[in-house]
Amino acid sequence: MFFNILAIFLGLFLLIVGAELLVRGASNIAKKFHIPEILIGLTIVALGTSMPELFITVKSASQGVTDLIVGNAIGSDLCNLLFILGIMAIIKPINVQKETKKFHIPIVFMSTLLILGVSTGILTNQSNIIGFKTGILLIVLFILYIFYPIVLDRKRIVEEYYKEKESKEKNVKNFLLQIAKIAIGIVLLKVGGELVVGYASIVAKNYGISERLIGLTIVAMGTSLPELVTSIVATINGDADIAVGNLIGSSVLNLLLILGIGSIITSIEISKEFIANLLLLAFTNALIWLFCYIPKKNIITRIKGFSLVTIFIVYVISLLK
């Protein structure tokens, strides 16, 4: 058993290191093209730090371990929006941008309601199941969400790129180094994902622990560590836009891309327990949205951050009962 636990933590460590390499390489390349920080957070950083969830989803789906997929996706979102965002606000109050308040946060909320609607059978003929067709729809919605801010800002990005091109030559050696970081990061993420899924399932079966609980706790919190580290460092360095974009982008990615890919590989069953977790996630989204409109407007204060962390702690304790 000690070996199994050690293998899980080794897998989580590889996931963290792999995500760090992937994020650094991708972010450096993105900054070279003068992409705004919030956009970097919503796209490249969010995709990079969510790679652990993605690899675990593909591995779990291929093995038919669907509870781990759902638990990982929902648990990671709750960890992102309650614990990590709360910790960020406690460290330094977060100034929420107008576009984030009026577009990105509502998108997370609506994505949660969409999954709830599918899971309860309100939007489909078959309740508690996310099937192949729904999976395709979720992935299409995610692609549209990712490309929306890029299309809006495309003119400025192109102009900045050509200014950079005219002012100095590209550093080819540095560019290749960033590509190498991305490649190594992906390999580490793949190996780490396989270790976590394989040995977490073994531990769950040996001790009679449900895969739902494993997914909502150990795996969800473990795969959220890249977001936690990235967000704290960004907040301390004064790059809160990257951190906020990372958390929101990762949350949308978990609901649309992660569950979408998983359901394309194999049909995903959503149990009643998961529906309760989805309701909590919907409440969390609504609360964060509300925080942007009540004093201090557009700022998630330390008190608001503390309330988010408190809700998360109560939620985790309720899972362990």
MILUMGU-485382 format. One record per residue: x, y, z of N, C-alpha, C in turn; residue in one letter. Coordinates in steps of 0.05 Angstrom, whole numbers, plus 5000, padded with zeros to 4 digits. Layout:
% MILUMGU-485382
{torza {X,Y,Z},{X,Y,Z},{X,Y,Z},A}
...
END
This chain:
% MILUMGU-485382
{torza {5016,4976,5000},{5000,5000,5000},{5017,5025,5000},M}
{torza {5039,5024,5015},{5057,5047,5016},{5067,5053,4988},F}
{torza {5074,5032,4973},{5084,5036,4945},{5062,5049,4928},F}
{torza {5037,5041,4932},{5015,5053,4916},{5012,5082,4921},N}
{torza {5013,5090,4947},{5010,5118,4955},{5034,5134,4944},I}
{torza {5058,5122,4946},{5082,5135,4937},{5080,5140,4906},L}
{torza {5069,5120,4892},{5066,5122,4863},{5047,5145,4855},A}
{torza {5026,5148,4871},{5006,5169,4866},{5019,5197,4869},I}
{torza {5035,5200,4891},{5048,5225,4896},{5070,5231,4875},F}
{torza {5083,5209,4866},{5103,5212,4845},{5090,5222,4820},L}
{torza {5066,5210,4814},{5051,5219,4790},{5043,5248,4792},G}
{torza {5033,5256,4816},{5025,5284,4820},{5049,5302,4817},L}
{torza {5072,5293,4827},{5097,5310,4824},{5104,5313,4795},F}
{torza {5103,5292,4779},{5109,5293,4751},{5088,5312,4736},L}
{torza {5063,5310,4745},{5043,5328,4733},{5049,5357,4738},L}
{torza {5058,5363,4763},{5064,5391,4770},{5088,5401,4754},I}
{torza {5110,5384,4753},{5134,5392,4738},{5128,5395,4709},V}
{torza {5113,5376,4698},{5106,5377,4669},{5089,5401,4663},G}
{torza {5070,5407,4680},{5053,5431,4675},{5069,5457,4677},A}
{torza {5088,5458,4696},{5105,5481,4699},{5122,5486,4674},E}
{torza {5134,5465,4664},{5150,5468,4639},{5133,5476,4616},L}
{torza {5109,5464,4614},{5091,5470,4592},{5082,5500,4593},L}
{torza {5074,5508,4617},{5065,5536,4621},{5087,5556,4615},V}
{torza {5111,5551,4626},{5133,5570,4621},{5140,5572,4592},R}
{torza {5142,5550,4578},{5149,5550,4550},{5128,5564,4534},G}
{torza {5102,5557,4538},{5080,5568,4523},{5077,5598,4529},A}
{torza {5080,5606,4554},{5077,5634,4562},{5098,5651,4550},S}
{torza {5123,5641,4550},{5145,5657,4538},{5141,5661,4508},N}
{torza {5131,5641,4494},{5125,5644,4466},{5102,5664,4462},I}
{torza {5081,5661,4479},{5058,5679,4476},{5066,5708,4481},A}
{torza {5083,5713,4501},{5091,5740,4507},{5108,5752,4484},K}
{torza {5122,5735,4470},{5137,5744,4447},{5119,5757,4426},K}
{torza {5094,5747,4425},{5075,5757,4406},{5057,5779,4418},F}
{torza {5064,5788,4442},{5050,5810,4456},{5020,5804,4460},H}
{torza {5014,5780,4468},{4987,5773,4475},{4981,5782,4503},I}
{torza {4957,5795,4508},{4950,5806,4534},{4951,5785,4556},P}
{torza {4957,5793,4581},{4960,5774,4603},{4934,5758,4608},E}
{torza {4911,5772,4607},{4886,5758,4613},{4881,5737,4591},I}
{torza {4889,5743,4566},{4886,5724,4544},{4905,5700,4547},L}
{torza {4929,5706,4556},{4948,5684,4562},{4937,5666,4583},I}
{torza {4926,5678,4604},{4915,5662,4626},{4891,5645,4617},G}
{torza {4874,5656,4600},{4850,5642,4591},{4856,5620,4571},L}
{torza {4878,5622,4557},{4884,5603,4536},{4908,5585,4543},T}
{torza {4932,5595,4538},{4956,5579,4541},{4961,5569,4569},I}
{torza {4960,5588,4589},{4965,5579,4616},{4942,5561,4626},V}
{torza {4917,5567,4619},{4895,5550,4627},{4898,5522,4615},A}
{torza {4904,5521,4589},{4908,5495,4576},{4932,5480,4588},L}
{torza {4953,5495,4594},{4977,5482,4605},{4972,5470,4633},G}
{torza {4960,5486,4651},{4956,5477,4678},{4933,5456,4679},T}
{torza {4917,5454,4659},{4895,5435,4658},{4903,5409,4644},S}
{torza {4928,5408,4634},{4937,5384,4621},{4935,5359,4639},M}
{torza {4941,5362,4665},{4938,5338,4683},{4910,5327,4682},P}
{torza {4890,5344,4684},{4862,5335,4682},{4856,5322,4655},E}
{torza {4867,5334,4634},{4862,5323,4607},{4874,5295,4604},L}
{torza {4899,5292,4612},{4912,5265,4610},{4898,5245,4627},F}
{torza {4890,5253,4651},{4876,5234,4669},{4849,5227,4657},I}
{torza {4836,5246,4644},{4810,5240,4631},{4812,5220,4609},T}
{torza {4832,5223,4591},{4836,5205,4569},{4842,5177,4580},V}
{torza {4860,5176,4600},{4868,5150,4611},{4845,5137,4625},K}
{torza {4829,5152,4641},{4807,5141,4655},{4785,5132,4637},S}
{torza {4779,5148,4616},{4758,5140,4597},{4765,5115,4582},A}
{torza {4791,5111,4575},{4799,5087,4561},{4797,5062,4578},S}
{torza {4797,5066,4605},{4795,5044,4624},{4766,5042,4634},Q}
{torza {4748,5060,4626},{4721,5059,4635},{4716,5070,4663},G}
{torza {4736,5084,4674},{4734,5095,4701},{4721,5123,4699},V}
{torza {4695,5124,4694},{4682,5150,4689},{4678,5167,4714},T}
{torza {4675,5154,4737},{4671,5170,4762},{4696,5187,4768},D}
{torza {4719,5177,4761},{4744,5192,4765},{4745,5217,4747},L}
{torza {4734,5214,4723},{4733,5237,4704},{4715,5259,4715},I}
{torza {4691,5252,4723},{4672,5272,4733},{4681,5284,4759},V}
{torza {4691,5267,4777},{4700,5276,4803},{4724,5295,4800},G}
{torza {4742,5289,4782},{4765,5305,4776},{4757,5332,4765},N}
{torza {4739,5332,4746},{4730,5357,4733},{4715,5376,4753},A}
{torza {4696,5365,4767},{4680,5381,4785},{4697,5389,4809},I}
{torza {4712,5370,4820},{4728,5376,4843},{4750,5397,4838},G}
{torza {4762,5395,4814},{4782,5415,4806},{4770,5443,4804},S}
{torza {4746,5445,4793},{4732,5471,4790},{4726,5483,4817},D}
{torza {4716,5466,4836},{4711,5476,4863},{4736,5485,4877},L}
{torza {4758,5470,4872},{4784,5477,4884},{4794,5503,4872},C}
{torza {4791,5506,4845},{4799,5531,4832},{4785,5556,4842},N}
{torza {4758,5554,4842},{4741,5577,4847},{4737,5583,4876},L}
{torza {4739,5563,4894},{4735,5568,4922},{4762,5571,4936},L}
{torza {4779,5551,4934},{4804,5551,4949},{4825,5569,4937},F}
{torza {4832,5565,4911},{4854,5580,4899},{4847,5609,4896},I}
{torza {4823,5615,4885},{4815,5643,4882},{4813,5657,4909},L}
{torza {4803,5642,4929},{4802,5653,4956},{4829,5659,4968},G}
{torza {4848,5641,4965},{4875,5645,4974},{4888,5670,4961},I}
{torza {4883,5672,4934},{4893,5695,4919},{4883,5721,4931},M}
{torza {4857,5722,4937},{4844,5747,4947},{4854,5753,4976},A}
{torza {4860,5732,4991},{4870,5736,5018},{4899,5748,5017},I}
{torza {4915,5738,4998},{4942,5749,4994},{4941,5778,4985},I}
{torza {4924,5783,4965},{4921,5810,4954},{4894,5813,4940},K}
{torza {4877,5832,4948},{4851,5835,4936},{4853,5836,4905},P}
{torza {4834,5822,4892},{4834,5819,4863},{4816,5839,4850},I}
{torza {4827,5854,4831},{4812,5873,4815},{4802,5858,4790},N}
{torza {4776,5853,4788},{4764,5838,4766},{4759,5857,4742},V}
{torza {4769,5850,4719},{4766,5866,4695},{4737,5865,4686},Q}
{torza {4729,5886,4671},{4701,5888,4661},{4693,5865,4644},K}
{torza {4711,5856,4625},{4705,5834,4608},{4702,5808,4623},E}
{torza {4719,5805,4644},{4718,5780,4660},{4691,5779,4674},T}
{torza {4682,5801,4685},{4657,5802,4700},{4633,5798,4682},K}
{torza {4633,5810,4659},{4610,5810,4642},{4609,5786,4622},K}
{torza {4632,5773,4617},{4632,5751,4598},{4643,5725,4609},F}
{torza {4667,5725,4620},{4680,5700,4627},{4668,5686,4651},H}
{torza {4662,5701,4672},{4649,5689,4696},{4621,5678,4689},I}
{torza {4604,5694,4674},{4578,5682,4666},{4581,5657,4649},P}
{torza {4603,5655,4633},{4607,5631,4617},{4611,5607,4634},I}
{torza {4627,5610,4656},{4631,5587,4674},{4604,5579,4687},V}
{torza {4588,5599,4694},{4562,5594,4707},{4544,5579,4687},F}
{torza {4542,5589,4662},{4525,5576,4643},{4535,5548,4635},M}
{torza {4561,5544,4635},{4572,5518,4629},{4564,5498,4651},S}
{torza {4564,5507,4676},{4555,5490,4698},{4526,5483,4696},T}
{torza {4509,5503,4689},{4481,5498,4685},{4476,5479,4662},L}
{torza {4492,5481,4641},{4489,5463,4618},{4494,5434,4626},L}
{torza {4516,5430,4641},{4522,5403,4650},{4500,5393,4669},I}
{torza {4490,5411,4686},{4468,5403,4704},{4443,5395,4688},L}
{torza {4437,5411,4667},{4414,5405,4651},{4416,5379,4637},G}
{torza {4440,5372,4627},{4444,5346,4614},{4443,5323,4634},V}
{torza {4455,5328,4657},{4457,5307,4678},{4429,5300,4689},S}
{torza {4412,5319,4692},{4385,5314,4703},{4364,5307,4682},T}
{torza {4372,5307,4656},{4354,5300,4635},{4336,5322,4626},G}
{torza {4340,5347,4636},{4324,5370,4628},{4329,5377,4599},I}
{torza {4354,5375,4590},{4361,5382,4563},{4364,5359,4544},L}
{torza {4364,5334,4554},{4366,5310,4537},{4345,5290,4545},T}
{torza {4342,5270,4528},{4322,5249,4534},{4332,5229,4555},N}
{torza {4358,5227,4558},{4370,5208,4577},{4383,5222,4600},Q}
{torza {4373,5218,4624},{4384,5232,4647},{4408,5217,4658},S}
{torza {4425,5231,4672},{4449,5220,4685},{4471,5210,4666},N}
{torza {4468,5216,4640},{4487,5206,4620},{4497,5229,4602},I}
{torza {4523,5232,4599},{4534,5250,4579},{4545,5232,4557},I}
{torza {4531,5233,4534},{4538,5215,4512},{4555,5228,4490},G}
{torza {4559,5213,4469},{4577,5222,4447},{4568,5248,4435},F}
{torza {4543,5251,4428},{4533,5276,4415},{4536,5300,4434},K}
{torza {4530,5296,4459},{4533,5318,4478},{4563,5325,4481},T}
{torza {4580,5305,4480},{4609,5310,4482},{4619,5327,4459},G}
{torza {4609,5322,4435},{4616,5338,4411},{4608,5367,4416},I}
{torza {4583,5371,4426},{4572,5397,4431},{4590,5412,4451},L}
{torza {4598,5399,4472},{4614,5412,4493},{4641,5421,4482},L}
{torza {4653,5404,4465},{4679,5411,4453},{4677,5435,4434},I}
{torza {4655,5435,4418},{4650,5458,4400},{4647,5484,4415},V}
{torza {4631,5483,4437},{4627,5506,4454},{4653,5516,4466},L}
{torza {4671,5497,4474},{4696,5505,4485},{4714,5519,4465},F}
{torza {4714,5508,4440},{4730,5520,4419},{4721,5549,4413},I}
{torza {4694,5552,4412},{4683,5579,4408},{4691,5598,4430},L}
{torza {4691,5588,4455},{4698,5604,4478},{4727,5613,4477},Y}
{torza {4745,5595,4470},{4773,5601,4469},{4780,5621,4447},I}
{torza {4767,5618,4423},{4774,5636,4401},{4760,5663,4402},F}
{torza {4740,5666,4418},{4725,5691,4420},{4743,5714,4428},Y}
{torza {4758,5713,4450},{4776,5735,4457},{4799,5740,4437},P}
{torza {4808,5718,4425},{4830,5720,4405},{4820,5735,4380},I}
{torza {4796,5729,4371},{4785,5742,4347},{4780,5772,4354},V}
{torza {4770,5778,4378},{4765,5806,4385},{4791,5822,4385},L}
{torza {4813,5810,4393},{4838,5825,4397},{4858,5819,4374},D}
{torza {4849,5807,4352},{4867,5797,4331},{4882,5820,4318},R}
{torza {4869,5843,4314},{4882,5865,4300},{4906,5876,4315},K}
{torza {4902,5880,4342},{4923,5890,4358},{4946,5871,4361},R}
{torza {4940,5844,4363},{4960,5824,4365},{4978,5823,4340},I}
{torza {4965,5825,4317},{4980,5825,4291},{4998,5849,4289},V}
{torza {4987,5873,4296},{5003,5898,4295},{5027,5896,4313},E}
{torza {5023,5886,4338},{5045,5884,4357},{5067,5865,4348},E}
{torza {5057,5843,4335},{5076,5823,4325},{5095,5835,4304},Y}
{torza {5083,5850,4285},{5099,5862,4264},{5118,5884,4274},Y}
{torza {5109,5898,4295},{5127,5918,4307},{5151,5904,4319},K}
{torza {5146,5882,4332},{5168,5866,4345},{5186,5855,4323},E}
{torza {5175,5847,4301},{5190,5835,4280},{5208,5855,4267},K}
{torza {5199,5880,4265},{5215,5901,4253},{5237,5911,4271},E}
{torza {5231,5911,4298},{5249,5923,4317},{5274,5906,4322},S}
{torza {5271,5879,4323},{5294,5862,4328},{5289,5834,4317},K}
{torza {5311,5820,4313},{5309,5793,4302},{5299,5773,4323},E}
{torza {5287,5752,4313},{5277,5731,4331},{5301,5715,4342},K}
{torza {5299,5708,4367},{5320,5692,4379},{5312,5663,4375},N}
{torza {5323,5650,4354},{5315,5623,4346},{5322,5603,4368},V}
{torza {5346,5606,4380},{5355,5588,4401},{5336,5588,4425},K}
{torza {5328,5612,4433},{5309,5614,4456},{5282,5602,4449},N}
{torza {5273,5606,4424},{5248,5595,4415},{5248,5565,4416},F}
{torza {5270,5553,4407},{5272,5523,4407},{5273,5513,4436},L}
{torza {5285,5528,4454},{5286,5520,4482},{5257,5519,4494},L}
{torza {5241,5539,4486},{5213,5539,4496},{5197,5516,4485},Q}
{torza {5202,5509,4460},{5189,5486,4447},{5197,5460,4462},I}
{torza {5223,5458,4469},{5233,5435,4483},{5219,5432,4510},A}
{torza {5215,5455,4524},{5202,5455,4550},{5173,5444,4547},K}
{torza {5160,5453,4526},{5133,5444,4521},{5132,5414,4516},I}
{torza {5150,5404,4500},{5151,5375,4493},{5156,5358,4518},A}
{torza {5176,5366,4534},{5183,5351,4558},{5160,5352,4578},I}
{torza {5147,5376,4580},{5124,5379,4597},{5102,5359,4590},G}
{torza {5096,5357,4564},{5075,5339,4555},{5081,5310,4562},I}
{torza {5106,5302,4559},{5115,5274,4565},{5111,5269,4595},V}
{torza {5120,5288,4612},{5117,5284,4641},{5088,5283,4649},L}
{torza {5071,5299,4636},{5043,5299,4642},{5030,5273,4636},L}
{torza {5038,5261,4613},{5027,5235,4605},{5035,5213,4625},K}
{torza {5060,5212,4633},{5069,5192,4652},{5056,5196,4679},V}
{torza {5056,5221,4688},{5043,5228,4714},{5014,5220,4714},G}
{torza {5000,5226,4693},{4971,5220,4691},{4966,5190,4693},G}
{torza {4983,5174,4680},{4980,5145,4681},{4985,5135,4709},E}
{torza {5005,5145,4723},{5011,5137,4751},{4987,5143,4770},L}
{torza {4977,5168,4768},{4956,5176,4786},{4931,5160,4782},V}
{torza {4922,5157,4757},{4897,5142,4751},{4900,5112,4759},V}
{torza {4922,5100,4751},{4926,5072,4756},{4927,5065,4786},G}
{torza {4943,5080,4801},{4946,5073,4829},{4924,5084,4847},Y}
{torza {4911,5106,4839},{4888,5116,4854},{4865,5096,4852},A}
{torza {4861,5084,4829},{4841,5063,4826},{4847,5039,4844},S}
{torza {4872,5031,4845},{4880,5008,4862},{4874,5014,4891},I}
{torza {4882,5038,4901},{4877,5045,4928},{4847,5045,4934},V}
{torza {4831,5056,4916},{4802,5058,4920},{4790,5030,4922},A}
{torza {4799,5012,4906},{4788,4984,4906},{4797,4969,4931},K}
{torza {4822,4972,4939},{4833,4958,4963},{4819,4967,4989},N}
{torza {4812,4992,4991},{4800,5002,5016},{4770,5007,5014},Y}
{torza {4759,5000,4991},{4730,5004,4988},{4722,5033,4986},G}
{torza {4742,5050,4979},{4736,5079,4975},{4725,5082,4946},I}
{torza {4704,5097,4944},{4692,5101,4918},{4710,5118,4900},S}
{torza {4709,5112,4874},{4724,5128,4855},{4714,5157,4854},E}
{torza {4688,5160,4861},{4677,5187,4862},{4692,5204,4883},R}
{torza {4696,5192,4907},{4709,5207,4929},{4739,5212,4922},L}
{torza {4752,5191,4910},{4780,5194,4902},{4783,5217,4882},I}
{torza {4764,5218,4863},{4765,5238,4842},{4760,5266,4853},G}
{torza {4741,5268,4872},{4734,5294,4883},{4755,5306,4902},L}
{torza {4771,5288,4913},{4790,5297,4934},{4819,5295,4924},T}
{torza {4831,5272,4926},{4860,5269,4921},{4867,5277,4892},I}
{torza {4853,5266,4873},{4860,5271,4845},{4854,5300,4838},V}
{torza {4830,5310,4846},{4822,5337,4839},{4841,5358,4851},A}
{torza {4847,5354,4877},{4865,5374,4890},{4894,5371,4879},M}
{torza {4902,5346,4873},{4929,5342,4863},{4933,5355,4836},G}
{torza {4913,5351,4818},{4916,5363,4791},{4911,5393,4791},T}
{torza {4900,5404,4813},{4896,5433,4815},{4921,5447,4826},S}
{torza {4941,5431,4834},{4965,5443,4845},{4979,5462,4824},L}
{torza {4980,5454,4798},{4992,5473,4779},{4978,5500,4779},P}
{torza {4951,5500,4780},{4936,5525,4781},{4943,5540,4807},E}
{torza {4945,5526,4829},{4951,5538,4855},{4978,5552,4854},L}
{torza {4998,5538,4845},{5025,5549,4845},{5027,5573,4825},V}
{torza {5015,5569,4801},{5015,5590,4781},{5001,5615,4791},T}
{torza {4978,5611,4804},{4962,5634,4814},{4975,5649,4836},S}
{torza {4987,5635,4855},{5000,5648,4878},{5024,5664,4868},I}
{torza {5041,5652,4851},{5064,5666,4841},{5056,5690,4825},V}
{torza {5035,5687,4808},{5026,5710,4792},{5015,5732,4809},A}
{torza {5001,5725,4830},{4989,5745,4848},{5012,5761,4863},T}
{torza {5031,5746,4873},{5054,5759,4887},{5069,5777,4869},I}
{torza {5072,5769,4843},{5087,5785,4824},{5071,5807,4811},N}
{torza {5046,5810,4820},{5029,5831,4809},{5017,5825,4782},G}
{torza {5016,5799,4774},{5004,5790,4749},{4978,5776,4754},D}
{torza {4960,5789,4769},{4935,5776,4777},{4918,5769,4753},A}
{torza {4920,5784,4731},{4904,5779,4707},{4910,5751,4696},D}
{torza {4935,5744,4696},{4943,5717,4687},{4930,5696,4705},I}
{torza {4931,5700,4731},{4920,5681,4750},{4890,5678,4748},A}
{torza {4876,5701,4746},{4847,5700,4744},{4839,5687,4717},V}
{torza {4852,5694,4696},{4847,5682,4670},{4852,5652,4671},G}
{torza {4873,5644,4685},{4880,5616,4687},{4858,5600,4701},N}
{torza {4848,5611,4724},{4828,5597,4739},{4801,5595,4724},L}
{torza {4793,5617,4711},{4768,5617,4696},{4770,5599,4672},I}
{torza {4793,5603,4657},{4797,5586,4633},{4798,5556,4640},G}
{torza {4811,5549,4662},{4813,5521,4671},{4786,5511,4679},S}
{torza {4770,5527,4691},{4743,5519,4700},{4725,5513,4676},S}
{torza {4725,5530,4656},{4710,5525,4632},{4720,5501,4618},V}
{torza {4747,5498,4617},{4759,5475,4604},{4751,5449,4617},L}
{torza {4750,5448,4643},{4743,5424,4658},{4714,5415,4651},N}
{torza {4696,5435,4649},{4668,5429,4645},{4662,5422,4615},L}
{torza {4675,5436,4597},{4668,5432,4569},{4688,5413,4555},L}
{torza {4714,5419,4556},{4733,5402,4542},{4737,5375,4555},L}
{torza {4743,5375,4581},{4749,5350,4596},{4725,5331,4595},I}
{torza {4701,5340,4602},{4678,5323,4601},{4670,5316,4572},L}
{torza {4675,5335,4554},{4669,5330,4526},{4687,5308,4514},G}
{torza {4713,5309,4519},{4731,5288,4509},{4725,5262,4522},I}
{torza {4720,5262,4548},{4714,5237,4562},{4689,5224,4552},G}
{torza {4668,5239,4546},{4643,5228,4537},{4644,5219,4507},S}
{torza {4664,5229,4492},{4668,5219,4465},{4681,5191,4465},I}
{torza {4699,5187,4484},{4713,5162,4487},{4694,5141,4498},I}
{torza {4679,5148,4519},{4659,5130,4531},{4637,5146,4544},T}
{torza {4613,5136,4545},{4591,5150,4558},{4596,5154,4587},S}
{torza {4591,5178,4597},{4597,5184,4625},{4570,5186,4641},I}
{torza {4570,5171,4663},{4546,5171,4680},{4550,5191,4703},E}
{torza {4530,5208,4707},{4531,5227,4729},{4512,5218,4751},I}
{torza {4524,5211,4774},{4508,5201,4796},{4494,5224,4811},S}
{torza {4475,5217,4829},{4461,5237,4845},{4481,5253,4862},K}
{torza {4501,5239,4872},{4521,5253,4889},{4536,5274,4873},E}
{torza {4542,5268,4847},{4555,5288,4830},{4537,5312,4824},F}
{torza {4511,5307,4822},{4492,5328,4816},{4492,5348,4840},I}
{torza {4495,5338,4864},{4497,5355,4888},{4522,5372,4887},A}
{torza {4544,5360,4877},{4569,5376,4874},{4566,5397,4852},N}
{torza {4551,5390,4831},{4547,5410,4809},{4530,5433,4819},L}
{torza {4510,5427,4837},{4494,5449,4848},{4512,5467,4865},L}
{torza {4531,5456,4880},{4549,5472,4896},{4567,5489,4877},L}
{torza {4575,5478,4855},{4592,5492,4836},{4576,5515,4824},L}
{torza {4550,5511,4817},{4533,5532,4806},{4530,5554,4827},A}
{torza {4526,5547,4852},{4524,5567,4874},{4550,5583,4876},F}
{torza {4573,5569,4874},{4599,5582,4875},{4602,5602,4853},T}
{torza {4595,5595,4829},{4597,5613,4806},{4579,5637,4810},N}
{torza {4555,5633,4819},{4537,5656,4824},{4547,5674,4846},A}
{torza {4560,5662,4867},{4570,5678,4889},{4594,5696,4879},L}
{torza {4612,5684,4864},{4635,5700,4853},{4625,5722,4835},I}
{torza {4605,5716,4819},{4593,5736,4801},{4581,5759,4818},W}
{torza {4567,5751,4839},{4555,5771,4857},{4576,5788,4870},L}
{torza {4598,5776,4878},{4620,5791,4891},{4630,5814,4873},F}
{torza {4627,5811,4847},{4636,5832,4829},{4618,5857,4829},C}
{torza {4594,5854,4840},{4574,5875,4839},{4568,5888,4866},Y}
{torza {4577,5875,4888},{4572,5886,4914},{4598,5900,4924},I}
{torza {4595,5919,4942},{4619,5934,4952},{4640,5915,4963},P}
{torza {4665,5920,4957},{4674,5939,4936},{4670,5927,4909},K}
{torza {4657,5942,4891},{4651,5932,4864},{4676,5925,4849},K}
{torza {4675,5904,4833},{4697,5895,4816},{4722,5886,4831},N}
{torza {4719,5883,4858},{4742,5874,4874},{4733,5851,4892},I}
{torza {4749,5829,4890},{4745,5807,4909},{4764,5812,4932},I}
{torza {4752,5822,4954},{4767,5831,4977},{4777,5807,4994},T}
{torza {4793,5813,5014},{4803,5791,5032},{4780,5777,5046},R}
{torza {4760,5792,5054},{4737,5780,5068},{4722,5761,5049},I}
{torza {4718,5770,5025},{4705,5753,5005},{4722,5728,5000},K}
{torza {4748,5732,4998},{4767,5709,4994},{4765,5690,5017},G}
{torza {4764,5700,5042},{4762,5683,5065},{4736,5667,5065},F}
{torza {4714,5679,5056},{4689,5665,5055},{4690,5642,5035},S}
{torza {4704,5646,5012},{4707,5625,4992},{4723,5601,5003},L}
{torza {4745,5607,5017},{4761,5586,5029},{4746,5571,5050},V}
{torza {4730,5585,5066},{4714,5572,5087},{4694,5553,5075},T}
{torza {4680,5561,5053},{4661,5543,5040},{4676,5518,5030},I}
{torza {4700,5521,5019},{4715,5499,5009},{4722,5479,5031},F}
{torza {4731,5490,5054},{4738,5473,5077},{4714,5457,5087},I}
{torza {4691,5470,5089},{4666,5456,5097},{4659,5434,5077},V}
{torza {4662,5440,5052},{4656,5421,5030},{4674,5396,5033},Y}
{torza {4700,5400,5036},{4719,5377,5039},{4712,5361,5063},V}
{torza {4706,5374,5086},{4699,5359,5110},{4674,5342,5106},I}
{torza {4655,5353,5091},{4629,5339,5086},{4634,5314,5069},S}
{torza {4655,5315,5051},{4661,5291,5035},{4673,5269,5051},L}
{torza {4687,5275,5072},{4702,5256,5088},{4685,5243,5110},L}
{torza {4660,5253,5113},{4642,5241,5134},{4632,5213,5125},K}
END
